[in-house]
Amino acid sequence: WRTLLLRIGDRCPEYGGSADHKEHIETCYTVLCREYEHSEFLLQCAEQLPHKIPFFGVLIGLINLENEGFAKGIVDTAQANLQDALNRDRIRILLRFLSGLMCSKVISPDSIIETYETLLSSAATILDEEAGNPSWQPRADFYVYCVLASLPWGGSELFEQVPDELERVLVGIQSYISIRFETDEKDFMEDLWERIQVLSRNGWKVKSVPKPHLSFEAQLVVGKSHPVSCPPPKGQEKHEADLKYPQRLRRLHIFPTNKAEMQPVDRFVVEEYILDVLLFFNGCRKECAFYLVSLPVPFRYEYLMAETIFSQLLLLPNPPFRPIYYTLVIIDLCKALPAAFPSVVVAAVHALFDRISNMDTECRTRLILWFSHHLSNFQFIWPWQEWASVKGLPKWAPQRVFVQEVLEREVRLSYFEKIKQSIEDATELEGLLPPKAGPNFRYDDSKELSKELVGMVRGRKTTRDIISWVEEQIVPANGAIDVVSQTLLDIGSKSFTHLITVLERYGQIISKLCPDEEMQLLLMDEVSAYWKNSTQMTAIAIDRMMGYRLISNLAIVKWVFSPANVDQFHVSDRPWEILRNTVSKTYNRVSDLRKEIQTLRKSIQVAKKASRELEEAKSVLEIVEGQPAPSETPGRLRRLQGFADRAKEEEVATEESLEAKEALLARGLEEGKELLRLLFKSFVDVLTERLPPISMEIDNENSQLNGYSIGELEQWCLCTLGYLKSFSRQYATEIWSHIAMLDEEVFHPLIRKA
């Protein structure tokens, strides 16, 4: 029966299904009437497939005619969930579900109006400067948004049954919109409010919301309505409000409006459907794609679906889910709709490519990673000849850099000859291919010291023996870093596993030679020189060396901001990839330590609980032959004593481990603080060095400043500032906690100047 529930409304007419869902509803109703004890699954289905809420509403309405207690239980559970969800996104789905129940006469329109007015009153109170706090506006906006978002599903019924009360709600929304903080551009709240106003003027007619209750209207009208209410929400701190109540969708307008011809409110409803499916089927890519092509709407929506998915993929500061999820969903949609969706994806890529110069740097990187992965699943087929002209653009031109980086990522996912063959129709682009991957070993067989070191490694000499040999034979003659690092890298060059093995066995040699940041900078120069033909292996080698603490994160930041790398900021992702890995690994260490500490603390609580149980058992006495004696049996006391003794031993060991982990956490937090300090100082230094004085007059784009043309300097600044913004967004919490480390007198004027 649950399968029947999930299949209600699975196929819309355009994709080969039937628009008549009456038979499905009647079948589900027949089955459910025999199994009322499974009612909780019905509510779960409605919450996890919210685009089918109108059908679930009718089903509950029909059951309400025969079993009012069952329907009341559903309403009570929904109300309880609503109370629990007041500080989460779940409230949006539950309000829509209540609207569906209202259409099927399970709850009264007055209950819906009361719930709306409670949320609106709370939102208005939040923005009241005396009774509330305007800085909590994200939370207030979210509640008003939930009210607006449910109106397409229940507005027509409210308009027919309680028009005056509905008008009162709309006036309340208008009042809220008028007092909230306004932005320079129309935001999502104002946009949705305009759509609802158009819907109101059009008589609340929505094509994208099914109305299966009309087929059962004669039956449902005699059903009993059950009451429902919503308690006033509690307060919320500003920073928590920003995190918990993010904007639902920031639209990325990729296609012309005529590609998705529908009413404004229908566009919103279909966007809601798509976002809900992406939300509830995160991690289930095939099911997600299945439901995305099965939305219950009477028109085609491929362009809107692509636009919504790309809007999520490119959302700043982070997409709601991992980018790989959207990549896989797009691949499955292309396979599910082979005649329609691939051409839409092609059109989206071309549209984004045309506007790549106006795109945020972080978004460019995500687009490159997605596109290269996507092509790898379709035999790397693409009409490259349409982009062949980018070869003639300056090396820093965004479109040229985009094509160059996509080709480089494709080579990582395949091999050089395959990618070269894929662009045979655009031979001009061969110049943008990365060099054929391979090591650049300077010594080969020409240097005796290198050959001798290889012999010692192959002879399984101990690390101590090799260190002694290096100190005696190489250090006096200098050049130890280049000989040792190049030789060890060459030994580990066959594969990633070989590299890991070399670093694990002989990392102490490198650590001995590179005890400070100055020597570590030289080591990274050697790594970069050895793998100059492989951006990927350069990043992997440096990342692994940081993992084994052969290189510090501060040394990596200094190396990335060295003059040679700074000149690559706007023409290659190579330095940025290394920097992203470094910052991410630093904060992943802290995150992992926090999780481990939390687990250890729970283990200590479990150990203490065993000791308490033993003491409680010993303390319970009874009178035996006039004398107090333990009421527990000796056997149980012995077992409890054994558990307590083992728990005490584990507790001592765990506390020692906890103390060590807490020390590592303190060290990690300090490292993170120093990393951010150096990172932002480095950004300030390179921007200050290259930006011209504000008072300088620039005649034309070909003028030279600091060795750059104006056009190239502009792109360099955009890329550098783009990554500055990216790191600021990614690590906002850490930056805020260490805000004092930023010199506002230097930093803020610099950003304004840039």
N, C-alpha and C positions, 0 to 999 in steps of 0.2 A: 504493500500500500504506500510505503514511503516513496518508492520509485515512481508510482503514479503521481504522487504529490509533486515530485521534482520535475515531472515531465509536463505539467500543466503549462500550456502556452509555449512549448519549446520552439516551434517553428513559425515564422511569420510568412505571409503569402509570397513575397518576392523570392524567398529561398526554398520554395517547394513545399511548404506546409499548408495548413488550413487555418483560416481565421475563426472557425467555429469551435470554440473550446467548451461548449455546453456538455458534450458527451464526456469529456475528461472530468469535468467538475462533478457530474452525476455519478460517474464510476467511483471517484475518490470518496464522495459522500456515502455511497453504499458500503464501501469497505470500512470507513471510519466509524460508521454507526455500530459496527460490531466490535470495535476495539477502542473504546473511549479512554482506556487507561494509558494510551500512548499520546495523549493530547499535547504533552510538552514538545514532542517532535514537530507538531504542526506550527507552533510558534517559532521554533528554531528554523524551520524551512522558510517561514515568512521573513525572518530577520536576515537569513543568509542568501536569500534570493529575492531581494526587495523589489526587483522589477516585475515580480509576479504577485505582489501584494493584492491587487484588485481581485485576482482569482482566489487567493486564500481567504480574503474577506467574504466573498460569496459563499465559499465552502463553510466557513464558521457561521454565517447567517442562516444557511439551510439547517445546520445542526442545531442552531438556537431554536428552531421551530419545534424540534422534537425533544431536545434536552437542554433546558435553560441553564442548568447547573454546569454543564460542560462549557457553554459559551461564557458564563460568568467567571469560571475558572481561568479561561483564556484572558478575559479582560483584566481580572485581578492580577494575574501573572505579568501581563503587559504593563500594568500600572506600577507594580513593584519594580520591574526592570527599568521603567522610566525614572523612578525615584533614584535607583542606583546609578543611572546613566547621566544624571544631570551635569556631571563634570566630564563627560566623554562624548565622542561623536555618535554613539549609539542612539542618542535622543532623536537625531534626525530620522533614522529608520523607524523608530517607534511612533513618532508623530505621523509619519506616512501610513503606518499600519493602523493606527487609530482612525485615520481618515477613511481607510478602506473598510473598517468595521462600521463606521458611520453610514457609508453608502449602502451597506447591507443591513441596516437597521439594528445592529447589535449594540451600538451606543448612540446616545442622543446628540444632536447638533449642539445643544446647550453645553454639554460636557466638553466638546472640542473648543467652543468659544471660551469657556472658562479656562481651559489649559493655555490657549493662546494668550489671553489677557494676563495670566499669571506670569508668563515668560516676558511679555512686553513690559509689565510693571517692574519686574526685576531689572530688565535692561535699562529702563529709564532711570531707576534708582541708582544704578551703577554710575551713570554719567552725571548724576546730580552732584555738584561740587560740595554741597554741605552734607548730604546723607550718604554719598557714595565716594567713588574715586574714579575720575575720568580716565586715569591711566589703565584701568581694567577694560578698556573698550573692546579688545579682541573677544573677551568673554561675552559682553553684551551684544556685540555684532553677531556672534555665533548663535545666540538664542533667537534673535530676530530673523537671522538667516534660516533657521530651522522652521520657524513659522511660515516664512515666505515659501520655502522649498516644498512644504506640504500642500500648499493651496492648489496647485495643478491637479492634485488627486482628490481633493474634497471641496474645492471652491464652488463647483456647479451645484452640489447638493446643499451647501450652506446658503448659496444665493437663492435657491428655490424655497428653502424651509425657514431660514432665519436671516433675511436680507438686511434688516436693520442692525442686527448684532454683527454681521459680517462687515458692514460699513463702518461700525464702531472700531472693529479691529484694524481695518485699513487706515482709518484716521489715526489710530494709535501708532501704526507703523510710520505714517507720514510725519507724525510729531517726532518720533525717534530719529528718523533720517535728518530732520531739520536741526536737531541739537547735537548730533554726533560730530566728531572731528572730521573735517573734510580735507581731502588731498587735492593736489593740483589737477590730477587726472581722475576720470570717473573710475571708481573702484568696483569691486564685485558686488557690494551691497547695493549701490546705486543702480548698477546694471540690472541686477535681478529685480529690484523694485520697479524699474521702468518696464521690464517684461511683464510683471504681474499687473501693472496698470493697463498695459495693452490688452492682456487677457481679460481683465475686468470689463473693458470697453467692448470687447468682442463677445460678451455673454458667457465667459468661462468655458469656451469650447476648445478642447485640447485633443488633437488627433492622435498624439503619441501615448495617451493614457487609455488603456482598454477599459471598457465599461461592461463587464460581463454581468453585473448585477441587474442590468436592464432586462436580460433574458429571463430573470427569475423574479422580477419586480412584483408580480401578483402574489407570489408566495411569501416573499420577504417582508412585505408591508405589514403583516400581522404579527411579526416577531416582537419580542419584548426587548426594550433598550435597557442596558445596564449602565450605572453611573461610573464615571472615572474622573479623577482629579489629579492635579500636579502641584506638589508642594513648592513653596518659594525656594529658589536655588541659594546656596551658601556663597560666601565671598571667595575671592581668589586673588592671589598675589599677581602683580604685573608680569613678572618674568614667567610664572607658571601659565598665566593666561596666554601669553604669546606662544608658548610651546604646545599647550593643550588645545588651543582653538585657532589653528592656522587657517588661512584662507583656503576654501574648498578647491577652487580651480583658478589658476592664472592662465587665461586663454592665450595661446600662441596662434595668431591668425596666419595660417600658411596659404590657404586657398582663397580664391575669389568667392564672394558670397553666393554666386550663382551655382557653385559646385554643390552646395547643400541647401537647396531651396526648401525652406520650412519656416514656419512662424517662429518668432523669437522665443516664445515659451516652449515650443516643441524642441527647439535646439537645446534649451536648458534641460528639459526632461531626458532627452537622449544622452546628454552629457552625464546626467546623474546615473542613468542606467549603466553606462560604460564604466564610470568611476566605481560604482558599487560592485560590479562584477570583478574589476581589477582588485578591489579591496578584499572581497570575501574568497577569491580563488587565488590569492597570492600563494605561490608554491605549487599550484596545480595548473600548469600551463595549458594542457590539452582541454581540461574542463573549462578553463577561462575562455579559450578561443571558441569552444562550442557554444557557450552562452552568449558570447559577444556577437556571433553571427545569428543568434536566435532571439533577438530582442523583439518584444511584442509591439512593433510599430508598423504602420501601413505604407512606409516609403523607404527608399534606399538611404543608407547613412554611412557608406564606406569612407567618404571624405571626412565627415565629422568624426568618425571613429579614429581614423589616422591622426587627425589634428589633435584630438583629446589625448591619445597615447603619447604623441610627441610632446605635447604640453607637459605631461607628467615626467617623461624621460628627461626633459631639459629644464625641469623646475629648479629654481634656486631658493635656498642654498643647497638643498638636497632633494632628489626625487623621493616620493613616499616609500618606494621599495628599491631594491638593488637594480641597477641598470640591466643586469643580465635577464631579469624577469621580463622586462618590456621587450628585450631583444628576442627572447624565445616566443613570447606571445605574438609578435609581429611575424615571425617565421611561420608559426602555426596558422595564423590568419591567412597568410599567402597560400598555404596549402589547402585550407578549408574553402577559400574563395579564389581559385586559380584564375578565373575569368575576370575578376573584378579588382581584388585588393592589390596584387602586385603592381598594376599600372598606377594605382593611387600612391603607393609607396614611392615609385619612381618619380611621380609628379611632386611629392613632398620633398624628396631629396633635391631635385632641381630647384624648387622654390627656396629651400634653405640655403643651398649653395649660392644662389644669386644674392642672398642677403647676408652672407657669411661675414662680411666686413663689419656689419652692425651688430654682430652676435657677441655676447659675453664670452670671454676666454674660456671659462669653465664649460660653457655650453658647447663651444667648438670642440673641446677635448672629448666630451661625452659623445658628440655626433660622430667624431672620427672613430672612436672605439666601437660604437654601435654599427656604423656603416661597414667597417672592415669585417666585423664578425658576421653581419648579415650576408655580405657577399660570399663569405667562406662557406655558407650553407647553400649557395646557389651557383656553385662551380665558378665563382669569381667573374660571372658574366655581367658586363656593364658596358653601355655605349660610350667608351672612353673618348672616342673621336670627337664627341660634342664638347669635351673639355680640353682638347689638345692645345688650344690657344693659350692656356695658362702658362705654358713653357716660356712664352715670350714676355711674361710679366716679370717685374723685379722679384728677386729671390725672397723678399719680405712680404709680397702681396698676399693677403689672406687666402685667396682662392688657390694660388700656387702652393702655399704651405699646406692647405687642406689636402689637396691631391697628393702631395709628397708624403704627408704623414699617413694617409690611408694606404698608400702603396707600401710604406714601411711596415705598417701593422699587418697587412696581408702577407708579406714575406714571412713574418713571425708565425702566422697561422698556416703557412704552406711551405713553399721553398722558392728560391729565386727564379729558376727556370719556368716554373708554373705561372708565376705572376707576370714574368716578361712575356710569356706566350699570350696571356689574357689581354695584353694591351697591344697586340700586333697590328690592330687596325689604327692605332694612334702611336706610331713609332716616335713621334716627337716627345712623348712622355717618358721614354726610356731614360732620358737624362735626369728624371726625378726619382728613379728607382734608387734604393739604397745600394751601397757597394755590396758585392757578393760576400756574404758572411764568411768570416774566417779569421783566425788569429794573425797578428802582426808581430811575430817573434823576432826580435832583433839579433839574437845570437846564433840560432841554429846550431851548427857544429863548429862555428868559427871561434868560440871562446872557451878556453880550457876549463875555467872556473865553473861555467854553466854545465859543461859536460860532466865534470866531477861531482857537482851537486846532484845531477840526475842519477849518476851511478850510486850515490849514497842513498837516495830515496828508494831506488829499485833494489838496493841491497838491504833494505829494511833497517837502516841505521836508526838509532834512537834520536829523539829530538835533542837531547842533551849533547850527543856526539856531534850532531849537525851544527848546533849553536856554537860549540867550541871550535869547530872547523871554520865557520863563518868569521868568528872573532879573530882567528889566527891568520886565515888566508885572504879574506876579502876586506874586512874593516880597515886594516892598515893601508890598503891600497885604495880605499874609498870605493864608491860605486856599489856598496852592498845592497842598497834598496833596489836598484834597477836589476842587478843580476839575480838576486834571490826572488823578487816578486815576479819578474818575467819568467823565470824558470819554473817556479811553482805554478803560475797561471798556465803555462804551457803543458805541464803535467796534468793539470785538471781541465784541459780545454775540450776533451772529447765529449763531455756531457755535463749536465747540471749535477748529476750524482758524483762524477769524478771531482768536480770543483768542491762539493761539500766534503768529500773524503779528504782532499788535500788540506782544506782549511781546518778540519777537525784534528788531523794528525800533526800538521806542521804549523798551526796557527801561532803557537808559542814563539816560533822563529820570527814571524812577522811582528808579533807583539814586542819582542825583544829589540827589534830594529826600529820600531816606530812607537816610542813611549810617549811622544808629545804630539801636539797638533801640527807643528811644522813638518815633522817627518811623515805624519799621516797625509798631509797635503801632497807630498812627493809621491807617496804610495798611490794615491788616487790618480795622479798624473800618469804613473806607470800603468795602472789598470786601464785608463782611458786610451793610452797609446797602444797597449796590447790589443784591446778590443775596439780599435777605432772604426772598424768596418761592421760593428754590431752594437747598435744602441741597446738592444735587449740584454746582451751579456754584460755590457758595462754596468747597467742598472742592477742586474742580478748579483754581480760580483761585489759591488759596493754595498748592496743591501745585506748580503750574507756576511760580509766583513763587519758591518755594524752589528748584526745579530750575534756574532761571536765576540763582540766588543774589541775588535782589532782596530776599529776606527770609531771615533766618537761622533755623535750627531752634530756637535758644534763644528767639528772639523769639516763635515760634509757641507754644512751651510756655508762656511767660509770658502770652500772649494767651488761650490755652485756660483757664488758671487765673485769669483775671481774674474779678471778682465777677459780672458779667453772665453769663458762661459757666458758672461754678461752679453757679449756680442752675438750670442746665439739665441737670446731670449725670444726674439720675434721671428726667427726663421726655423726653429726646431723645438720639438717637445723634449729633447734629450735632457737638458738640465732640469726642466720642471718635473719630469718623471722621477728623477733621483730625489729631488727636494720633496715631492709629495710622499714618496716611500719613507723618507727619513722622518718627517713630521708624524705621519700616520703610525709608524712603528713605535715612536716615542710614546704616543698617547695610547696605543694598544697595550704597551707594557703596563702602563698605569691602570688601564681598565681591567686587564687580566689579574693584576695583583689585588685590586679591589674585590673581584669575584672570589679569588682564592681566600682572602681574609674573611669574607662573609661566610664562606663554607666552613672555615676553621672555627669561627665563632659559634656556628650552629653545632658543630661537633662537640665543642666544650659544653654547650648547654645540654646536649644529650647525655654527656658523661656526668654532669652534675645532677641530672634528673635521676640517674641510677643510684647515686649516693643518697639522694633524698628519699627514694622509695625504700631503701634499706633502713634508714633512720625512722621513717614512718612505721614500717613493719615492726621494728623493735619497740617502738613507743606504745603500740597498742597492747594493753595488758588485760588479763582476766584473772579472777581469783580461783586458784586451784588448791584445795585443802587448806583454805584459809590464808594462802600466800599468793602474792601477785606473780604472774608468769606470762611470758609472751603468748599472745593468742595465736600467732602463726605457727605452723608445724616446723619442727627442726629442719626438715628437708627443704622447705621453701626458704627458710632463713639462710641455709647454706648456699642455695642457688643464688639468692639475692646478694650474699656476701661475695660470692665468686664474680658475679656481674659487676659489683661495685669495685672490687679490687682491680679487675681488668680495665674498667672505665677510668679508675684513678690513674693507672699507668698511661692509658691513652690520653687522658687529660693533661698530664705533665708533658708528654711528648708534643701534644698539639699546641700547648701554650708556648713551648719553646719555638715551634715552627711559626706560630702566630707572631711572636716577637720578632723573629727574623724577617718575616714578610712585611711587617709594619715598618721595619727599618728600610727595607728595599722600597716600599711605597714612598716613604719620606724622601729617599734619594731620588726616586723617579719623578716626584712632584717638583723637586728642586731642579732636576734636569729639564723638565718641561718648561719651567719658568725661565731658565737661562736660555733655552732654545728659542722661546718666543721673543725674548729680549734681543737676542742676536739677529733673529729673523727680521724683525721690524727695523732694527738699526741698519741692517744691510739694505733693506728696501729704501730707507731714507737716504743712505749714502749714495746708492747708484742713481736714484732719481735726482737728488741734489746735484750730482756731478754732471748729469746730461741735460737737465732742463735749462732752457735759456732764461734770462731775467724777464720778468713780466713786461718791463718797459721796452724791451727790444722790439723794433719794428722789422717785420719779415716781408721782403718784397715779393717773393714767389716761392712755389713749392720746391724749386730746384736749388734754393739757397742752401749753403752748407753750414751746419752747426755741429760742433764736436765730432766732426768726421761723418755726419749723417746728412742726407738730404732731408728737407722738412717732411716729406711724405714718409720716409723711412723712420725718422725720429717719432713721428706720430704713431706709427704701428708699434715701434718699440715701447713707447709709453703706454699704449693701450694694452699690450700684452703684459707688461710688468705690473701695471695698476690692476689689470684683470686678475692676476694671480694674487696680488696683495688683497684684493677683495675676497677672493676665494678662500685664502687662509683665514681671513678675518671672520668670514661666515662659518667656516668649518669648526673653528676653535673659539667661538664667541664667548663661551662660558669661561674658558681659561684666561682669555684676554681680559675679560671683565674683572676677574678675580685679581689680576695683576696690572690693573689699569694704570697704577702709579708709575709703572716702569716706562710708560710712553711719555716722552717729553713733548707736551702739548704745544709749547712755544715753537718747536721745530716741526713736529709732525703735522699738525693741523694746517698751518700755512702752506706746507709743502703740498698737501693733497689739494688744497684750493688752487694753488699755482698750477699743478698738473692738470 
